[in-house]
């Protein structure tokens, strides 16, 4: 499977937003109800997550979905 550049961009935005809020990857995973290693896969663009999971990450980061997809195309 080839990695989609949009997935990589989304993951980078998640990482940027998480770091800007001073949240560890482990803590964000816990807040979003996601396994920590899976969160790492998301941030590296290795997992094609569901829309539901994307919204759970948004809720945990207290951001809108467009904040994570903006500039990811």
PyMOL Python script that loads the backbone (N, CA, C, O; Angstrom):
from pymol import cmd

cmd.read_pdbstr("""\
ATOM      1  N   UNK A   1       0.844  -1.183   0.000  1.00  0.00           N
ATOM      2  CA  UNK A   1       0.000   0.000   0.000  1.00  0.00           C
ATOM      3  C   UNK A   1       0.884   1.240   0.000  1.00  0.00           C
ATOM      4  O   UNK A   1       1.805   1.348   0.810  1.00  0.00           O
ATOM      5  N   UNK A   2       0.615   2.154  -0.885  1.00  0.00           N
ATOM      6  CA  UNK A   2       1.362   3.398  -0.892  1.00  0.00           C
ATOM      7  C   UNK A   2       0.671   4.386   0.025  1.00  0.00           C
ATOM      8  O   UNK A   2      -0.554   4.408   0.140  1.00  0.00           O
ATOM      9  N   UNK A   3       1.474   5.190   0.666  1.00  0.00           N
ATOM     10  CA  UNK A   3       0.926   6.171   1.584  1.00  0.00           C
ATOM     11  C   UNK A   3       0.441   7.384   0.805  1.00  0.00           C
ATOM     12  O   UNK A   3       1.154   7.903  -0.054  1.00  0.00           O
ATOM     13  N   UNK A   4      -0.745   7.824   1.100  1.00  0.00           N
ATOM     14  CA  UNK A   4      -1.350   8.978   0.460  1.00  0.00           C
ATOM     15  C   UNK A   4      -0.760  10.245   1.086  1.00  0.00           C
ATOM     16  O   UNK A   4      -0.700  10.363   2.310  1.00  0.00           O
ATOM     17  N   UNK A   5      -0.333  11.175   0.262  1.00  0.00           N
ATOM     18  CA  UNK A   5       0.250  12.428   0.755  1.00  0.00           C
ATOM     19  C   UNK A   5      -0.724  13.198   1.642  1.00  0.00           C
ATOM     20  O   UNK A   5      -0.300  13.921   2.544  1.00  0.00           O
ATOM     21  N   UNK A   6      -2.018  13.049   1.395  1.00  0.00           N
ATOM     22  CA  UNK A   6      -3.016  13.734   2.227  1.00  0.00           C
ATOM     23  C   UNK A   6      -3.042  13.153   3.635  1.00  0.00           C
ATOM     24  O   UNK A   6      -3.253  13.875   4.609  1.00  0.00           O
ATOM     25  N   UNK A   7      -2.826  11.840   3.734  1.00  0.00           N
ATOM     26  CA  UNK A   7      -2.771  11.220   5.068  1.00  0.00           C
ATOM     27  C   UNK A   7      -1.546  11.716   5.828  1.00  0.00           C
ATOM     28  O   UNK A   7      -1.615  11.961   7.033  1.00  0.00           O
ATOM     29  N   UNK A   8      -0.439  11.861   5.131  1.00  0.00           N
ATOM     30  CA  UNK A   8       0.785  12.367   5.754  1.00  0.00           C
ATOM     31  C   UNK A   8       0.572  13.801   6.222  1.00  0.00           C
ATOM     32  O   UNK A   8       0.956  14.154   7.337  1.00  0.00           O
ATOM     33  N   UNK A   9      -0.039  14.629   5.375  1.00  0.00           N
ATOM     34  CA  UNK A   9      -0.294  16.021   5.735  1.00  0.00           C
ATOM     35  C   UNK A   9      -1.240  16.113   6.930  1.00  0.00           C
ATOM     36  O   UNK A   9      -1.035  16.935   7.823  1.00  0.00           O
ATOM     37  N   UNK A  10      -2.273  15.274   6.950  1.00  0.00           N
ATOM     38  CA  UNK A  10      -3.212  15.260   8.081  1.00  0.00           C
ATOM     39  C   UNK A  10      -2.469  14.902   9.357  1.00  0.00           C
ATOM     40  O   UNK A  10      -2.639  15.560  10.384  1.00  0.00           O
ATOM     41  N   UNK A  11      -1.656  13.877   9.298  1.00  0.00           N
ATOM     42  CA  UNK A  11      -0.897  13.447  10.470  1.00  0.00           C
ATOM     43  C   UNK A  11       0.040  14.528  10.978  1.00  0.00           C
ATOM     44  O   UNK A  11       0.184  14.722  12.185  1.00  0.00           O
ATOM     45  N   UNK A  12       0.678  15.232  10.047  1.00  0.00           N
ATOM     46  CA  UNK A  12       1.564  16.333  10.437  1.00  0.00           C
ATOM     47  C   UNK A  12       0.792  17.434  11.136  1.00  0.00           C
ATOM     48  O   UNK A  12       1.269  18.010  12.114  1.00  0.00           O
ATOM     49  N   UNK A  13      -0.410  17.730  10.633  1.00  0.00           N
ATOM     50  CA  UNK A  13      -1.245  18.758  11.272  1.00  0.00           C
ATOM     51  C   UNK A  13      -1.669  18.315  12.667  1.00  0.00           C
ATOM     52  O   UNK A  13      -1.682  19.124  13.594  1.00  0.00           O
ATOM     53  N   UNK A  14      -2.016  17.041  12.828  1.00  0.00           N
ATOM     54  CA  UNK A  14      -2.372  16.538  14.159  1.00  0.00           C
ATOM     55  C   UNK A  14      -1.183  16.743  15.095  1.00  0.00           C
ATOM     56  O   UNK A  14      -1.347  17.246  16.206  1.00  0.00           O
ATOM     57  N   UNK A  15       0.005  16.358  14.651  1.00  0.00           N
ATOM     58  CA  UNK A  15       1.213  16.496  15.471  1.00  0.00           C
ATOM     59  C   UNK A  15       1.476  17.964  15.810  1.00  0.00           C
ATOM     60  O   UNK A  15       1.773  18.294  16.959  1.00  0.00           O
ATOM     61  N   UNK A  16       1.367  18.846  14.812  1.00  0.00           N
ATOM     62  CA  UNK A  16       1.587  20.273  15.038  1.00  0.00           C
ATOM     63  C   UNK A  16       0.616  20.832  16.069  1.00  0.00           C
ATOM     64  O   UNK A  16       1.018  21.547  16.987  1.00  0.00           O
ATOM     65  N   UNK A  17      -0.664  20.504  15.913  1.00  0.00           N
ATOM     66  CA  UNK A  17      -1.685  21.002  16.837  1.00  0.00           C
ATOM     67  C   UNK A  17      -1.457  20.444  18.239  1.00  0.00           C
ATOM     68  O   UNK A  17      -1.587  21.161  19.231  1.00  0.00           O
ATOM     69  N   UNK A  18      -1.120  19.168  18.310  1.00  0.00           N
ATOM     70  CA  UNK A  18      -0.867  18.537  19.610  1.00  0.00           C
ATOM     71  C   UNK A  18       0.301  19.222  20.306  1.00  0.00           C
ATOM     72  O   UNK A  18       0.202  19.583  21.479  1.00  0.00           O
ATOM     73  N   UNK A  19       1.401  19.400  19.594  1.00  0.00           N
ATOM     74  CA  UNK A  19       2.583  20.022  20.188  1.00  0.00           C
ATOM     75  C   UNK A  19       2.326  21.473  20.565  1.00  0.00           C
ATOM     76  O   UNK A  19       2.810  21.938  21.597  1.00  0.00           O
ATOM     77  N   UNK A  20       1.570  22.194  19.740  1.00  0.00           N
ATOM     78  CA  UNK A  20       1.281  23.602  20.042  1.00  0.00           C
ATOM     79  C   UNK A  20       0.462  23.743  21.317  1.00  0.00           C
ATOM     80  O   UNK A  20       0.491  24.786  21.970  1.00  0.00           O
ATOM     81  N   UNK A  21      -0.268  22.689  21.669  1.00  0.00           N
ATOM     82  CA  UNK A  21      -1.072  22.702  22.890  1.00  0.00           C
ATOM     83  C   UNK A  21      -0.356  22.055  24.064  1.00  0.00           C
ATOM     84  O   UNK A  21      -0.907  21.955  25.160  1.00  0.00           O
ATOM     85  N   UNK A  22       0.885  21.613  23.827  1.00  0.00           N
ATOM     86  CA  UNK A  22       1.674  21.024  24.903  1.00  0.00           C
ATOM     87  C   UNK A  22       1.156  19.681  25.387  1.00  0.00           C
ATOM     88  O   UNK A  22       1.291  19.342  26.563  1.00  0.00           O
ATOM     89  N   UNK A  23       0.561  18.917  24.477  1.00  0.00           N
ATOM     90  CA  UNK A  23      -0.018  17.621  24.825  1.00  0.00           C
ATOM     91  C   UNK A  23       0.903  16.518  24.303  1.00  0.00           C
ATOM     92  O   UNK A  23       1.337  16.565  23.151  1.00  0.00           O
ATOM     93  N   UNK A  24       1.197  15.548  25.129  1.00  0.00           N
ATOM     94  CA  UNK A  24       2.012  14.419  24.675  1.00  0.00           C
ATOM     95  C   UNK A  24       1.173  13.533  23.762  1.00  0.00           C
ATOM     96  O   UNK A  24      -0.057  13.555  23.806  1.00  0.00           O
ATOM     97  N   UNK A  25       1.855  12.765  22.945  1.00  0.00           N
ATOM     98  CA  UNK A  25       1.161  11.829  22.056  1.00  0.00           C
ATOM     99  C   UNK A  25       0.350  10.831  22.877  1.00  0.00           C
ATOM    100  O   UNK A  25      -0.781  10.496  22.523  1.00  0.00           O
ATOM    101  N   UNK A  26       0.932  10.366  23.965  1.00  0.00           N
ATOM    102  CA  UNK A  26       0.232   9.406  24.820  1.00  0.00           C
ATOM    103  C   UNK A  26      -1.037  10.017  25.406  1.00  0.00           C
ATOM    104  O   UNK A  26      -2.081   9.365  25.451  1.00  0.00           O
ATOM    105  N   UNK A  27      -0.948  11.268  25.854  1.00  0.00           N
ATOM    106  CA  UNK A  27      -2.108  11.935  26.445  1.00  0.00           C
ATOM    107  C   UNK A  27      -3.195  12.167  25.396  1.00  0.00           C
ATOM    108  O   UNK A  27      -4.376  11.954  25.669  1.00  0.00           O
ATOM    109  N   UNK A  28      -2.801  12.602  24.204  1.00  0.00           N
ATOM    110  CA  UNK A  28      -3.795  12.817  23.146  1.00  0.00           C
ATOM    111  C   UNK A  28      -4.497  11.512  22.804  1.00  0.00           C
ATOM    112  O   UNK A  28      -5.716  11.481  22.634  1.00  0.00           O
ATOM    113  N   UNK A  29      -3.734  10.449  22.705  1.00  0.00           N
ATOM    114  CA  UNK A  29      -4.326   9.146  22.413  1.00  0.00           C
ATOM    115  C   UNK A  29      -5.356   8.777  23.478  1.00  0.00           C
ATOM    116  O   UNK A  29      -6.450   8.306  23.167  1.00  0.00           O
ATOM    117  N   UNK A  30      -4.988   8.998  24.729  1.00  0.00           N
ATOM    118  CA  UNK A  30      -5.904   8.705  25.837  1.00  0.00           C
ATOM    119  C   UNK A  30      -7.168   9.566  25.735  1.00  0.00           C
ATOM    120  O   UNK A  30      -8.279   9.063  25.899  1.00  0.00           O
ATOM    121  N   UNK A  31      -6.995  10.854  25.467  1.00  0.00           N
ATOM    122  CA  UNK A  31      -8.131  11.781  25.373  1.00  0.00           C
ATOM    123  C   UNK A  31      -9.068  11.422  24.222  1.00  0.00           C
ATOM    124  O   UNK A  31     -10.280  11.616  24.314  1.00  0.00           O
ATOM    125  N   UNK A  32      -8.494  10.896  23.132  1.00  0.00           N
ATOM    126  CA  UNK A  32      -9.288  10.565  21.949  1.00  0.00           C
ATOM    127  C   UNK A  32      -9.762   9.110  21.946  1.00  0.00           C
ATOM    128  O   UNK A  32     -10.485   8.700  21.039  1.00  0.00           O
ATOM    129  N   UNK A  33      -9.363   8.330  22.951  1.00  0.00           N
ATOM    130  CA  UNK A  33      -9.767   6.933  23.013  1.00  0.00           C
ATOM    131  C   UNK A  33      -9.085   6.078  21.965  1.00  0.00           C
ATOM    132  O   UNK A  33      -9.677   5.143  21.425  1.00  0.00           O
ATOM    133  N   UNK A  34      -7.820   6.409  21.678  1.00  0.00           N
ATOM    134  CA  UNK A  34      -7.043   5.718  20.647  1.00  0.00           C
ATOM    135  C   UNK A  34      -5.793   5.135  21.298  1.00  0.00           C
ATOM    136  O   UNK A  34      -5.202   5.763  22.176  1.00  0.00           O
ATOM    137  N   UNK A  35      -5.390   3.953  20.880  1.00  0.00           N
ATOM    138  CA  UNK A  35      -4.149   3.364  21.367  1.00  0.00           C
ATOM    139  C   UNK A  35      -2.970   4.269  20.993  1.00  0.00           C
ATOM    140  O   UNK A  35      -2.958   4.826  19.895  1.00  0.00           O
ATOM    141  N   UNK A  36      -1.994   4.425  21.865  1.00  0.00           N
ATOM    142  CA  UNK A  36      -0.866   5.320  21.633  1.00  0.00           C
ATOM    143  C   UNK A  36      -0.089   4.965  20.372  1.00  0.00           C
ATOM    144  O   UNK A  36       0.300   5.850  19.609  1.00  0.00           O
ATOM    145  N   UNK A  37       0.135   3.680  20.154  1.00  0.00           N
ATOM    146  CA  UNK A  37       0.885   3.291  18.953  1.00  0.00           C
ATOM    147  C   UNK A  37       0.082   3.602  17.687  1.00  0.00           C
ATOM    148  O   UNK A  37       0.657   3.949  16.655  1.00  0.00           O
ATOM    149  N   UNK A  38      -1.233   3.480  17.767  1.00  0.00           N
ATOM    150  CA  UNK A  38      -2.094   3.818  16.634  1.00  0.00           C
ATOM    151  C   UNK A  38      -2.026   5.319  16.366  1.00  0.00           C
ATOM    152  O   UNK A  38      -2.021   5.745  15.211  1.00  0.00           O
ATOM    153  N   UNK A  39      -1.974   6.123  17.434  1.00  0.00           N
ATOM    154  CA  UNK A  39      -1.851   7.571  17.278  1.00  0.00           C
ATOM    155  C   UNK A  39      -0.546   7.901  16.555  1.00  0.00           C
ATOM    156  O   UNK A  39      -0.509   8.793  15.708  1.00  0.00           O
ATOM    157  N   UNK A  40       0.509   7.189  16.887  1.00  0.00           N
ATOM    158  CA  UNK A  40       1.777   7.384  16.188  1.00  0.00           C
ATOM    159  C   UNK A  40       1.645   7.077  14.706  1.00  0.00           C
ATOM    160  O   UNK A  40       2.194   7.793  13.868  1.00  0.00           O
ATOM    161  N   UNK A  41       0.917   6.015  14.379  1.00  0.00           N
ATOM    162  CA  UNK A  41       0.669   5.669  12.973  1.00  0.00           C
ATOM    163  C   UNK A  41      -0.107   6.779  12.266  1.00  0.00           C
ATOM    164  O   UNK A  41       0.172   7.101  11.111  1.00  0.00           O
ATOM    165  N   UNK A  42      -1.076   7.357  12.963  1.00  0.00           N
ATOM    166  CA  UNK A  42      -1.873   8.446  12.390  1.00  0.00           C
ATOM    167  C   UNK A  42      -0.977   9.654  12.117  1.00  0.00           C
ATOM    168  O   UNK A  42      -1.027  10.240  11.036  1.00  0.00           O
ATOM    169  N   UNK A  43      -0.163  10.017  13.097  1.00  0.00           N
ATOM    170  CA  UNK A  43       0.698  11.191  12.947  1.00  0.00           C
ATOM    171  C   UNK A  43       1.740  11.006  11.844  1.00  0.00           C
ATOM    172  O   UNK A  43       2.194  11.984  11.251  1.00  0.00           O
ATOM    173  N   UNK A  44       2.111   9.786  11.575  1.00  0.00           N
ATOM    174  CA  UNK A  44       3.065   9.517  10.493  1.00  0.00           C
ATOM    175  C   UNK A  44       2.365   9.309   9.145  1.00  0.00           C
ATOM    176  O   UNK A  44       3.028   9.105   8.127  1.00  0.00           O
ATOM    177  N   UNK A  45       1.045   9.361   9.137  1.00  0.00           N
ATOM    178  CA  UNK A  45       0.293   9.187   7.901  1.00  0.00           C
ATOM    179  C   UNK A  45       0.229   7.755   7.435  1.00  0.00           C
ATOM    180  O   UNK A  45       0.028   7.494   6.249  1.00  0.00           O
ATOM    181  N   UNK A  46       0.398   6.823   8.350  1.00  0.00           N
ATOM    182  CA  UNK A  46       0.421   5.405   7.999  1.00  0.00           C
ATOM    183  C   UNK A  46      -0.942   4.724   8.100  1.00  0.00           C
ATOM    184  O   UNK A  46      -1.110   3.594   7.641  1.00  0.00           O
ATOM    185  N   UNK A  47      -1.909   5.409   8.699  1.00  0.00           N
ATOM    186  CA  UNK A  47      -3.243   4.829   8.856  1.00  0.00           C
ATOM    187  C   UNK A  47      -4.288   5.714   8.214  1.00  0.00           C
ATOM    188  O   UNK A  47      -4.285   6.932   8.394  1.00  0.00           O
ATOM    189  N   UNK A  48      -5.178   5.095   7.464  1.00  0.00           N
ATOM    190  CA  UNK A  48      -6.305   5.787   6.864  1.00  0.00           C
ATOM    191  C   UNK A  48      -7.457   5.683   7.857  1.00  0.00           C
ATOM    192  O   UNK A  48      -8.192   4.695   7.870  1.00  0.00           O
ATOM    193  N   UNK A  49      -7.603   6.696   8.675  1.00  0.00           N
ATOM    194  CA  UNK A  49      -8.574   6.634   9.767  1.00  0.00           C
ATOM    195  C   UNK A  49      -9.983   6.970   9.291  1.00  0.00           C
ATOM    196  O   UNK A  49     -10.170   7.544   8.218  1.00  0.00           O
ATOM    197  N   UNK A  50     -10.950   6.610  10.092  1.00  0.00           N
ATOM    198  CA  UNK A  50     -12.340   6.923   9.792  1.00  0.00           C
ATOM    199  C   UNK A  50     -12.625   8.381  10.139  1.00  0.00           C
ATOM    200  O   UNK A  50     -11.896   9.011  10.905  1.00  0.00           O
ATOM    201  N   UNK A  51     -13.686   8.889   9.567  1.00  0.00           N
ATOM    202  CA  UNK A  51     -14.117  10.250   9.870  1.00  0.00           C
ATOM    203  C   UNK A  51     -14.459  10.376  11.351  1.00  0.00           C
ATOM    204  O   UNK A  51     -14.179  11.401  11.972  1.00  0.00           O
ATOM    205  N   UNK A  52     -15.061   9.338  11.912  1.00  0.00           N
ATOM    206  CA  UNK A  52     -15.400   9.341  13.339  1.00  0.00           C
ATOM    207  C   UNK A  52     -14.139   9.510  14.179  1.00  0.00           C
ATOM    208  O   UNK A  52     -14.127  10.290  15.132  1.00  0.00           O
ATOM    209  N   UNK A  53     -13.092   8.794  13.836  1.00  0.00           N
ATOM    210  CA  UNK A  53     -11.835   8.881  14.575  1.00  0.00           C
ATOM    211  C   UNK A  53     -11.228  10.278  14.413  1.00  0.00           C
ATOM    212  O   UNK A  53     -10.670  10.825  15.364  1.00  0.00           O
ATOM    213  N   UNK A  54     -11.335  10.853  13.219  1.00  0.00           N
ATOM    214  CA  UNK A  54     -10.822  12.211  12.989  1.00  0.00           C
ATOM    215  C   UNK A  54     -11.541  13.208  13.890  1.00  0.00           C
ATOM    216  O   UNK A  54     -10.911  14.099  14.459  1.00  0.00           O
ATOM    217  N   UNK A  55     -12.859  13.060  14.020  1.00  0.00           N
ATOM    218  CA  UNK A  55     -13.622  13.959  14.887  1.00  0.00           C
ATOM    219  C   UNK A  55     -13.272  13.737  16.365  1.00  0.00           C
ATOM    220  O   UNK A  55     -13.274  14.689  17.145  1.00  0.00           O
ATOM    221  N   UNK A  56     -12.975  12.512  16.753  1.00  0.00           N
ATOM    222  CA  UNK A  56     -12.564  12.252  18.138  1.00  0.00           C
ATOM    223  C   UNK A  56     -11.233  12.942  18.439  1.00  0.00           C
ATOM    224  O   UNK A  56     -11.029  13.460  19.537  1.00  0.00           O
ATOM    225  N   UNK A  57     -10.332  12.943  17.456  1.00  0.00           N
ATOM    226  CA  UNK A  57      -9.060  13.659  17.615  1.00  0.00           C
ATOM    227  C   UNK A  57      -9.325  15.162  17.710  1.00  0.00           C
ATOM    228  O   UNK A  57      -8.731  15.849  18.541  1.00  0.00           O
ATOM    229  N   UNK A  58     -10.214  15.667  16.862  1.00  0.00           N
ATOM    230  CA  UNK A  58     -10.575  17.088  16.911  1.00  0.00           C
ATOM    231  C   UNK A  58     -11.141  17.461  18.274  1.00  0.00           C
ATOM    232  O   UNK A  58     -10.770  18.486  18.846  1.00  0.00           O
ATOM    233  N   UNK A  59     -12.029  16.639  18.786  1.00  0.00           N
ATOM    234  CA  UNK A  59     -12.618  16.913  20.098  1.00  0.00           C
ATOM    235  C   UNK A  59     -11.543  16.945  21.177  1.00  0.00           C
ATOM    236  O   UNK A  59     -11.556  17.814  22.049  1.00  0.00           O
ATOM    237  N   UNK A  60     -10.619  16.002  21.117  1.00  0.00           N
ATOM    238  CA  UNK A  60      -9.546  15.938  22.116  1.00  0.00           C
ATOM    239  C   UNK A  60      -8.632  17.158  22.032  1.00  0.00           C
ATOM    240  O   UNK A  60      -8.153  17.652  23.052  1.00  0.00           O
ATOM    241  N   UNK A  61      -8.395  17.642  20.812  1.00  0.00           N
ATOM    242  CA  UNK A  61      -7.538  18.814  20.614  1.00  0.00           C
ATOM    243  C   UNK A  61      -8.304  20.133  20.742  1.00  0.00           C
ATOM    244  O   UNK A  61      -7.704  21.208  20.786  1.00  0.00           O
ATOM    245  N   UNK A  62      -9.630  20.037  20.800  1.00  0.00           N
ATOM    246  CA  UNK A  62     -10.497  21.212  20.839  1.00  0.00           C
ATOM    247  C   UNK A  62     -10.271  22.092  19.609  1.00  0.00           C
ATOM    248  O   UNK A  62     -10.080  23.304  19.716  1.00  0.00           O
ATOM    249  N   UNK A  63     -10.298  21.449  18.438  1.00  0.00           N
ATOM    250  CA  UNK A  63     -10.163  22.155  17.165  1.00  0.00           C
ATOM    251  C   UNK A  63     -11.269  21.683  16.229  1.00  0.00           C
ATOM    252  O   UNK A  63     -11.918  20.667  16.476  1.00  0.00           O
ATOM    253  N   UNK A  64     -11.469  22.427  15.165  1.00  0.00           N
ATOM    254  CA  UNK A  64     -12.435  22.051  14.138  1.00  0.00           C
ATOM    255  C   UNK A  64     -11.736  21.154  13.117  1.00  0.00           C
ATOM    256  O   UNK A  64     -10.517  21.213  12.962  1.00  0.00           O
ATOM    257  N   UNK A  65     -12.506  20.338  12.434  1.00  0.00           N
ATOM    258  CA  UNK A  65     -11.940  19.403  11.459  1.00  0.00           C
ATOM    259  C   UNK A  65     -11.150  20.142  10.373  1.00  0.00           C
ATOM    260  O   UNK A  65     -10.125  19.647   9.905  1.00  0.00           O
ATOM    261  N   UNK A  66     -11.626  21.319   9.974  1.00  0.00           N
ATOM    262  CA  UNK A  66     -10.909  22.059   8.931  1.00  0.00           C
ATOM    263  C   UNK A  66      -9.531  22.499   9.381  1.00  0.00           C
ATOM    264  O   UNK A  66      -8.655  22.732   8.548  1.00  0.00           O
ATOM    265  N   UNK A  67      -9.319  22.620  10.703  1.00  0.00           N
ATOM    266  CA  UNK A  67      -7.987  22.955  11.219  1.00  0.00           C
ATOM    267  C   UNK A  67      -6.981  21.837  10.931  1.00  0.00           C
ATOM    268  O   UNK A  67      -5.783  22.093  10.812  1.00  0.00           O
ATOM    269  N   UNK A  68      -7.464  20.618  10.821  1.00  0.00           N
ATOM    270  CA  UNK A  68      -6.576  19.480  10.574  1.00  0.00           C
ATOM    271  C   UNK A  68      -6.449  19.142   9.091  1.00  0.00           C
ATOM    272  O   UNK A  68      -5.462  18.530   8.682  1.00  0.00           O
ATOM    273  N   UNK A  69      -7.416  19.525   8.296  1.00  0.00           N
ATOM    274  CA  UNK A  69      -7.321  19.214   6.866  1.00  0.00           C
ATOM    275  C   UNK A  69      -6.877  20.422   6.050  1.00  0.00           C
ATOM    276  O   UNK A  69      -6.522  20.289   4.879  1.00  0.00           O
ATOM    277  N   UNK A  70      -6.896  21.581   6.659  1.00  0.00           N
ATOM    278  CA  UNK A  70      -6.442  22.788   5.966  1.00  0.00           C
ATOM    279  C   UNK A  70      -5.000  22.626   5.535  1.00  0.00           C
ATOM    280  O   UNK A  70      -4.136  22.293   6.347  1.00  0.00           O
ATOM    281  N   UNK A  71      -4.743  22.856   4.281  1.00  0.00           N
ATOM    282  CA  UNK A  71      -3.392  22.752   3.765  1.00  0.00           C
ATOM    283  C   UNK A  71      -2.901  21.333   3.594  1.00  0.00           C
ATOM    284  O   UNK A  71      -1.710  21.112   3.373  1.00  0.00           O
ATOM    285  N   UNK A  72      -3.814  20.350   3.693  1.00  0.00           N
ATOM    286  CA  UNK A  72      -3.380  18.965   3.569  1.00  0.00           C
ATOM    287  C   UNK A  72      -3.596  18.409   2.177  1.00  0.00           C
ATOM    288  O   UNK A  72      -3.472  17.202   1.970  1.00  0.00           O
ATOM    289  N   UNK A  73      -3.922  19.278   1.201  1.00  0.00           N
ATOM    290  CA  UNK A  73      -4.096  18.777  -0.154  1.00  0.00           C
ATOM    291  C   UNK A  73      -2.951  19.165  -1.054  1.00  0.00           C
ATOM    292  O   UNK A  73      -2.948  18.816  -2.235  1.00  0.00           O
TER     293      UNK A  73
END
""", "prot")
cmd.dss("prot")
cmd.show_as("cartoon", "prot")
cmd.util.cbc("prot")
cmd.orient("prot")
